[in-house]
Amino acid sequence: MSNSSANSQNPKILLVKLSSLGDVLHNLPIVWDLRARLPHAQIDWVVEEGYVHLLTPLLSQEGFQGIDHIIPFSLRRWKKNLFKLSTWQQFFAFKKELQQTSYDIIIETQGLLKSAIVCSLANKASIAVIAGLANATEFSGYEPIARSFYNHPVQVPTQCHAVDRSRWVTCSALDWSLIDRKSAPQFYPETCINSLALDSTKVLAALRAPYILCFHSTAREAKRWPNESWVALGKELASRGYQVVLPWGNFAEKEVSNDIASQIPNALVPPAFSIQDAFSVIAGAALTVGVDTGLTHLAAVLGKPTVEIYCDSPRWKTEGYWSDNIRNVGDIQKPPIVTEVIEASLGLLN
């Protein structure tokens, strides 16, 4: 990089990845890519307030270097209350926090206008690098106007795994050779994973080990696996002594969970639980089986036994490739048959 400030050994770096759950998770490896090469850098991250708990295990503390500051962004809530004085007070408080540091490098890996505006609001050194996506990638949101907010737009392959895409932007911003898949991504440090509260029954008292989480819900209907397939899978797992657990996120999803559970012996539809609670619930499971959705990806990045089901999204975009504990089945417009998912599940349980 020509930028002398960005070439220093202790630059101030701002990561901008606001949402959603899976996108934030797949952006985590660049924290460790940066730490490995720039151990004394200041690394801050702007994220939607609902996903702060995904980052808190990475906060720097005595003897551990991770993220230095998490800056919560509350756009989703603010949009619902635009005419309230408190909304604007909170926005200006966010802006003040964002501008407390003069950043040498800003890395924006979302390619959306809202993320680009955060970059524009940040306090920047006079020769700061502001890196972001120069082009869309297939099956991902992208708003071309965002490019005008960067001084370092980065061209990436149109078919690009979410982890690789973040690495493309980061490496270009810092003039590094591309970190490819030969360097397995790190998400949460091993010490963090080992210290997770594994007594998940404190979160959900009705759980009984061994249990298997089945994440059937997703924001887009086409990405769902058929209910009858979940029933068939659940019956097979229940016959082997596992408690099948069917979490949900809203009333409609709860109804689906209840319908599936009614056909599986001893299945459980748990009460709603938070992202923070999900860490311990997933950590305590014998297996997680789920469609292409954030909580399934959380199980995969934690390195827990996970079967990821792809029905109407490309497997190459988010598949877990970093662990032998992960099986990826199906693909875009090629949902897996029940026997394929059963075989993948039993392969991880045996």
N, C-alpha and C positions, 0 to 999 in steps of 0.2 A: 504494500500500500504506500502511496505517496504521502499520505497523511502522517506526519511525524508524531502527532498526539496519539493516533490510533496504533502506531508502531511501538509505543512505550510498553513496559512490562506491567504497568498497573493502570490500564485504561478504565474509564467508567462506562459501563455497557448497560444499555436498556433493551430488554426483550419485550416485544409487544405481541402477545398471543392471547386474545381475550376469551375465546370460547371455541368450540363447545368442549364437553368432557373429553372425548376421544382426541380431539385436536390438541388440547392442552397436554394430554399425556404423551402424544407422539412428538411434542416439541421438547420434552424434558431432556433428551440426550444432549442437546447442544449446551446445556448448563455444564455437563461433565466434560464435553469436548473443550469448552472454554477454560474450565478449571485446570484441565490437564496441561494446557499450554500457557495459560496466564493465571497462575495460582494466586497472584496478588491483585487481580482485577476486582473492581466493584461490579457486581452483577445484580441488577434490579429487574423486576418483571411486573408489567401491568396486565391484570387479568380481571375478568368479570367477577364480582363479589361472590357469586354462587360457586365458583371453582377455587376459591382461596385455599380450601382445605386440601386440595390436591398438591399445593405447593408448600404448605407449612412444614411437612416432614423434611424439606430441603433447606430450611432456614439455617444460616450460619450460626454457630454457637461455639463455645469454648472447645477447641480441639477438633472442630469440624467446619469445613468450608463448603458452602453451597450457594444459595441465593442470599444476598445481603438484605434486600428489602422487597417486600411484596406490596404493590400499590393497587388497591382494589378499585375497580371501575364499575359503576352501577347503572350503565346505560339502559338496561332492560327495565329497571325499576323507574328510572328518571323519565323514560318515555311515557309511562303511564300517569305521571304526575307533573306534566310540564308547567302547569300554571300555579304550582304550589311554591311559595317562597322557600320552603325547606329544600326543595329539589335544587334550586339555583344556589343556595348556600352550600349544599353538599358538592355540587359541581365545582364551585370556585375553591372549595377546600381540597378537592381532588387535584385541580390545576395547580394550586399552591404546593402540594406535596410533590407533584410531578416536576415542578420547576426548582425544587430545592437543590438538585444536583445538575451540574453542567456535563452532559454526556458527550463522550468522544465517539461512541459507536451506538447506533440504534439499529436493531435487527427486527424487522417486521415480517413475519412469515405467513400472514393470513391473506393478504391481497384484497382487503375490503376497505371501503371508504372510511368506516368507523375506526379501523385500526390505523389507517394513514393519518386521520385527523389527530389521533393520540400522538403520533410522531410529530406532527406540526406543533402541537401544544407543548411538547417537551422542551426543556432548556438545553441548548446544544452549544458545544464549543464551536468557535468560528470556522474550523475546518473539519467538522464532524462528518463521519460517514453515516448516511441514512440508507440502509439497504432493505430492499423488498423485492417482491416478485415482479418480473418484467412481462410475464405472460401467464395465461391460465394453464392449469393442468386438467386433464380429463376428469370429469365427475367430481370436481371441486368448485366451490363458489369463487368467483373472481370478478372484481369491478375494475375495469381498465383505468378509470380516473385515478385510482389509488397510486398508479405509477408516477403521476406528476408530483407526488409528495416526496419522492426519493431522489437523492443525487447519485445513487448507486443501484439501479435496477439490475436484477439478476435473471438471466434466461435459464430456465430449468427444463428438463425433458417433459414432454406433455403427458407421458405415462411415468409417474414418479411416486414412489411410496411416500407416505406422509413424513416419516422419519428422514428419508433421504432428501426430501424437498427442503426441510429445515436446515439440513447440513449443507446443501448446495448454497443457500443464501448466506449462511454463517461463514463458510470457508471463503466465499468470494469477497465478503465484506472485509475479511482479515488477510486476504491474499495468501491463503493456505491451499495446499493441495487438497483435493476433495477427499473427505473421510468416507470411505465406502463401506459396504457390508462386511468386509473382512475384519473391520473393527466393530465388534458387536456393540450395539447401543446400550448404554446404562440409563436406567430410569430412576429407580430409588436405590440408594446405597444399601449394601447388604446389612449394615448395622441397623438401618431403619426397618427393613423387612423383618429382621430377627426380633426387633423390639415391639412389633405390632401386638396389640392386645388380642391374643389368640383365643381367649375365653369368649367366644361369640355369643354364648348363651346369656351373657350379661346384657347384650344388645337385644337379642330376640330369645326370650325365655322358653319359647316352645320348640326351639331347635333341639334336635338330638343327633348326636354323632353315630355313624357317619352320615353326613347329608350332602346333597348335590344341588347346587343352584342352577336354575333354568331361567335364563333371561330371554323371554319370548317377545318382549315389547321393544318397539323402536318407533322413531318419529314418522317414518315413511312406511305405509302399509305394504308396499311391494317388497320390502326387505324382510317381512315376517315369514317364518316357517309355518306351514299349516298346523292348526290346532290338533288335528287327528294324528299328525306326526309326533307332536309333543306327547300326546297321550300314549302312543305306542312306545316311545322312548322311555317315558316315565314308568310304564308298567314293567318294562324289562329291568330297569334299574331298581325299582321297588322289590321285584322278585328276588333280587340279589342282596336285599337287606339294607338298602339305602333309603333315607328319607328324601323325597323330592320336594324342593322348596321353590315356589313360584312368585318371586317379587313382582311388584307393579309400581307405576308412577302416578297414575291418575285413575279416576273412577272407571273409565272404559277398560283400561288395562286390568284393573282389579276384577272386573266381571269376567274377563277372559281367563285370568288366573283361577278364579273360582270354578269356572266351567271345566277347565283342564284337570284341576285338582279333584273334582268330584268323581273323576273316572280313574284315578290312580290311588291305590291303597296307601293310606297313611300320609298322603301328600299334605303339605302345609302352604297356606297362603298367609304370609307374615304381615304384620302391620307395616306401614310405611317406615322407611329408615333413611337417614341422611347419607350424603356422600362420605362424611366423616365416619359414620357407623359402617359403611360398606367395606372399609378397609378390613376391619376385624371379621365381619361376616364372610367375606371372600377368603381371608386368610385361614379361617377355620374349616372351609369346605374341603371335602375329599376331591371334588371336581366342580368346575363351572362349565356349563354348556350354554351358549348364547348366540344370538344373531349379531350382525354387525352394528353394535351399539356401544356406548361409552363404558358401561359397567363390565361388559365382556372384555373390552380392551384393558380395563383396570386389572382384571384377573391375569391377563396375559403379561402386562408389564411388571406385575408383582412376581412373575415366574411361577405362578401356581398352575396345577394341571387344568388346562383350558381347551375346550373344543369351540372353535369359531365357525359359525355357520353363515355362509354367503348365499343369498338367494337372488338379489337384484342389485348388487353392487360389486365392482371388480375386486377380486381377491388381492391383486397386486397392490392396491392402494393402501390397505391397512393390515394385511395379514401379519401375524406374529411369526417372525422368521428367526428370532434370537434365542429360542429355547427349545430343548427336546421335550419340554412339558406342554407344548402347544401343538394342536392339530388343526389345520385349516381345511374345511370341506365345502364343496360347492363353489359356485362362481356366478358372475352376472348372468341372469336368465337361465341358470343351471342349478337350481336348488338341489341339495343332496337328498338321496332317498334315505329312508329310516335306517336300513341296515348299515349304510355307510357311517351314519352318526353313531349308531350303537357300537360298531366295530372300533371307531376312533375313541369313543368313551371308555370302552372296556380295555383298550390298549393302554390307556393312561391309568386305569384303576388297578390293573394287574401288576 
